[in-house]
Amino acid sequence: MRINKFIASCGIASRRKAEEMIQEGRVRINDSVVSDLSTKVSEIDIVKIDGKIISKVEEKYYYMLNKPIGYVSTAKDQFGRPSVVDFFDKKQRIYPVGRLDYDSRGLLLMTNDGDLTYALTHPKYHIEKIYEVIVSSTLSNSEIEKFKSGIDIGGYVTAKSRITFIGNTSYEVIIKEGKNRQIRKMFSALGKDVLDLKRVSIGKLKLMDLKEGTYRKLINEEVEYLKKICELKGE
């Protein structure tokens, strides 16, 4: 098993975050620093991160969190801000699937299943995510058309998205990508400030009436659904 996948299976971090840890020189196998991302781990190897031995997590946990504003979607924050993992039992060693901005709220999946996290956040899996957005002023018809064709957010043109007027200056936006602060950048490119951004669904999983700052376990059917759409939409 490759070292980044092994770290993810231990519930320490996602595969991408594990690669960052390796590049930072924080990972050792049998007391030797790992520098090659393709390094493999055997059953008899002893793996340490920051000097602490890690081991595989047997039980998998899957949650839906209604993230409030004011929490970072990482396990730790260099500025000491509250993290979404603070809502959960530290012994479960779970982490967020993807992220929601510090100033955004709504549906966030949490798990210690590294393989599922990797699949759900990989660009090749085009999973629809729906957001409710309040902006500083209404969009013109031509601006709405730009959402449908793609918007240049600074060195990158977004894929086609769907947008529906809800009322006043509120819109429902549906995207399949997950670039950093993508929706905020899309509106900003049109001269609009985002006043509130809430994710209400990921695929068929909907936030519904889950109260802000609370979470629930995913039922088996929901977990199997997430695994299935990754398999069906893979290359």
N, C-alpha and C positions, 0 to 999 in steps of 0.2 A: 504494500500500500504506500502511495506517495506521501511524503511528510505533511504536505498541506492538508490532504484528505484525512490523515491520521489525527492531526490537531483538531480539525473540524469535528471528527467523530468523538473526540473527548469533550465536546461541548465548550471548548475554550473560545473559539472564534470561527467566523466563516472562512472558507478557503482563501478568499482574497486577503482578508485580514491576517490569516496565517502566513501568507507569502510576505506580507509587510514585516511580520515578526522575524521571519527568517532573514530577510534583507537587513534588518536592524541588528543581526547577530545575537538575538535573544534565545535562539533554539539550539539545544545540544542533543546529540545522540551518543550515548556511552561516553559522555564528558567531552566529546569533540564538537566544536561549533559547526553548525550546518550552514553552508553557503550556496549549495546547489539545490534549486527548487525541485529538481527531478529525483532527489534522494528518496530511497524507499526504506520503509521501516519493517522489520521482521518482528515476530512474536517475542523474541528474546531480547530485543533492544530496549534500553532504558532512555526515555525521552524526557527532557527537562525544558521548561520555559522559565526564564528568569531564576534558574536554580531550583525550581520546584518540579518534582516528578509528576507527569500527567498520565492518565490512563483512560481507556475507552469508557464512554457512558453506555450502559446497557439499556436503560429505560429512556424512551423518547417522549418529549413533552411538546404539545402543540397548543398555542393560545392565540386568541384574538384580543388585542388591547385597544381600548378607545383612548388614544394618546391625547393628553391635554397640551395646550401651548406651554412652553417653558421647560420642556424636557428634550435632551439630545437623544438621538437614535443610535447611540453607540454604548458599548459597555462601560467605557471610561471617558472622561472629558478633561482635557488639559487645563481648562479654566475652572474645574470643580463644579460645573453646573449639574443639576439633577439629571439622572439618566432614566430611560424607560425600564432598565433592568431593576431599578429601585422598587418597582411595584411587586417584584417576585421574590420567591425564596432563593437566596444565593446558592443553596446546595444544588439546585437544579441546573445551574450554569447555562442558562438560556441567553439568547441574544436576538436582536431584531432581524427580520428578513427584509433587507433593503432599509430604507429610511424615510422618515418624514422630517422636514425642517424643524428647527427649534421653535419657529414661529407658526408652525402648522399643527393641525390636530386631526384626529380621526383614526381610521382603521390601520392598525399595524400588527402584522403577524409576528409571533415570537416563538422560537423553538430552539432545541439543542440538536436538531437533525441537520448536520452539515451538508449532506447530499441534497436534501430538499431545498435548503437555503441557496446552495450553489445554482441549482436548476432554476428556481424562481427568480433569481436576480441576473441570470445570464441573458445577454442580448438576443440570443436566438429563440428564446421563448417569449412570444408576443401575447402577454396576458393583459386583458383590458383592466384598467383602473379608472374608477369614476370619482370625480371631485366636484364639490360644490364650492364655488368661488364668488366672493363679493369684491368688486373692484371700484375704483374711484369715480368712474363715469361709464355710461353705456357705450357699447361698440356700434360702429356704423356697419352697414351691410358689407362694405368692402373689407373691413377689418375681420368680420366673421368669416368671409371667404378665405382670408389668409390662413386661418386655423385649418381650413379644409385642404389647403394646398401645401402647407408647411411654412414655418416662420424661422428666419435667420436670427438665432439667439447669440450671435457672436462666434463666428468660426464654425458654426454647425447649423444646418437647416433641419428642423424637426420633421418627423414623418407626419403624414396626414392625421388629423385628429377631428373629433366631432365636438361641436359646441351647441348648446341649446339655451335660449333665454328663459330664465325662471321668473324674473320680475324685478322691477327697480334696476339695480345694477348687479343682480345676481345671475350666475350662469352655471350650467352643468357642463363640465369638460371631461371628455373620455380620451385617454391616451393609452398607448401600448408600450411606450418607452419609459425610461426612468432616469433621465439625466439629472444631475444635481440642480435643484431649484428650477426645474424645467418650466413648470407652469408660471411661476413668478417671472421668469425671464421672457416667456412668450408674451405675457401681458405688458411687461416693461418695454419690449420692443415696439409695442403699439402705443406707448406713452401712457399706459394705465398702471396705477398702483394697486397691488393686491391688499385688501383690507382684512380679508379672512379667507383661509383655505382649509377645507375639510375633506379628507378622503372618506368616501362612504362605501366603497366596494372594491374588491379585488376578485376578478372573475365572477363567479356566482356567490362568493362569500360577501355578505352584506352586514354593515354595522347594525342596522335596525335600531332597537331601543336600548342597546348597551350603553350604560351611563358613562359619561366622561370620567377618566381616571380609574375605571374598573376593567376587568378582563374576564374571559370565560374560556374553558377548554373547548377545543374543536372536537366535534363528535367524529366517530370513525368515518362516516360517509364524507365529511368535509376533508379529512386528511387524505382519503383515497382519491377524492376528486382532484386535489392539488397534485398528487403524484401522477394521476392519469393525464392531466392536461400537459404536464411536462413531457411525458412519454409521447403523447400524440403530436405535440408541436415541435418536437426535437427534429434536428436535421437527420 
